[in-house]
């Protein structure tokens, strides 16, 4: 599993080049460097599985998060390209795109119980996601049961993107 991410709300005119670099370096370059480090051994073995962690933010637009969303969209497309490039060499590459998950990155809403409840009322699952929800998706994608999954992008978001 390849998971790294930083998030903060931002308007592009107020975003510094340093903030842009931070989001890009962690969210995109970190994914690239991790895949680059592990792919040679997987290619040599003729098998392997990479599960990158994107975000539903990489599948749609969002207010006050243009750079973050663009970085997660890059992770999604990077995953798909790696699947095309390395699937024939026995390496499966897929992407899990979490929605809102109860981690410190969600403090912007979890620290406001009324806002969280209001948001939860808008999605089919009626709750915020847990790290276990993401771990189960990653575990399945990494399993033999998912051996036909190449370049898949799996939203794990309680139905928020439905």
N, C-alpha and C positions, 0 to 999 in steps of 0.2 A: 504494500500500500504506500502510496506517495501522497502525503497530506501535509500541506503547509498553507498558511493563509494569514493575511492581515486585512483588516477592514476598518474604515472610518468613513463617516459621511463627509461629503465634500462637494463643492460647486467648482467646476473646472476653472473659472476665472480666479478663484481663491486658492487653488491647489498649486503648491510649489513644485518645481522640478524635482526637488529632493523627495517630496511625498509621492510623486509619480514614480520615481525610481524605486522607492521602498516597496510600493504595491507591486510593481512589475518584477522587481528582483525576487521577492519572496514568492509571489503567486505563480509567476511564469518561469523565471530563470531557475528557481529552486526545483520546479518540476522537471525542467530540461536537464539540469545537472544530475538529478537523481536517476532519471531514465538513462542518461548517457553513461553513468557509472555502472549500471546493472545490465544494460542491453548486451554488451559484448559476451559476457559469460552465458547469458540465456541463448544468444545466437549460436555460440559454440556448442552448447548442450543440445540444441535443436528443440528446446522447450523452455517455457517460462510464462509468467503471468504478471502483468503490471496493472494495478488499479490506481488510476489517478483520481484525486478528489477535486472536482470542480465546484460548481454551485449552480443552483437554479438561476442565480444572478447572471450566469454566463449564457443563459438560454433566452433571456428577455431583458428589456430595459428596466431601469429603476430610477427613481428620483434621488438626486444628490449622491450618486455613486457611479458615475460614468467610467472612471478609471478602474475601479474595482470590477465592475461588470465586464469591461473590456478584457481585463486580465483573466477572468474566469472563462470568458468565451475563448480566449487563446488556449487555455488548458483543454477545453473541449475539442477544439480543432486540432491541436497538437496530438491528442489521444487518437483521433480518427486517422490522422496521417501516419502515426506510428503503427497502427493496426494494419494499414495498407502496406506499409514498407516491410514490416517484420512478421506479419501473420504467416506468409509463405515459409518463413524460417522457423516456424513452430512457436512463436511468441505471441501470446494473446495480450492485447492492450485494450482496456475498457475504462470508463469514467463513471463515477458515482457523483451525482449533483445533489447535495443536500439542500433542503430548504432551511427554514429557521430551526436551529438546533440549540438546545439548552447548554451553551458553553459560555465562557467569558466574552466571546465575540458578539453574543446576543444581549449583553448587558444594556444596550441602548433601549431595549424593550422589556427585558425581564426585570429590570429595576423599577418598572412602572406597572404594577399588577393590573390596574384597570385597562391600560393600553394592551397588555398581553392578553387579557381575557377577551377584549373586543376583537383582537386579531384572531384568536383561536376560534371565535364564533363564526369566522368567515371561511374556514376551511373544513373539508369533509371529516378529517380525523378529530377535529375539535380539541387539539392539544399541540403543544410545541413538541418537536422531535427530541429524541435522546441520542446520545452517542452510541448506545446499543443498537438503535435503528440503523445507523450508518454501518456499524461493525457487522451486523447481520448481512447487509447488502454486499459489503466487501467480501465477507467470508464466502458467500454464495458465488460471487463472480470469480473468486480464486479457486473454487472447487471444480472437481471433475464434472459435476452436474452442469456447469456452464461452459463446457469445452467447445461449444459452437458459437460462443459469444466473442465476437471480434469487432472492436470499434463501437461497441454499444455505449450509449449515454443513458444512464438510469437516474431518473429524478426520484429522490426519496424525500418527499416533502409533505406528506399527509394529504395530498391531493391539491395543494395550493396552486399548482400549475395546470390542473385539469381544465 
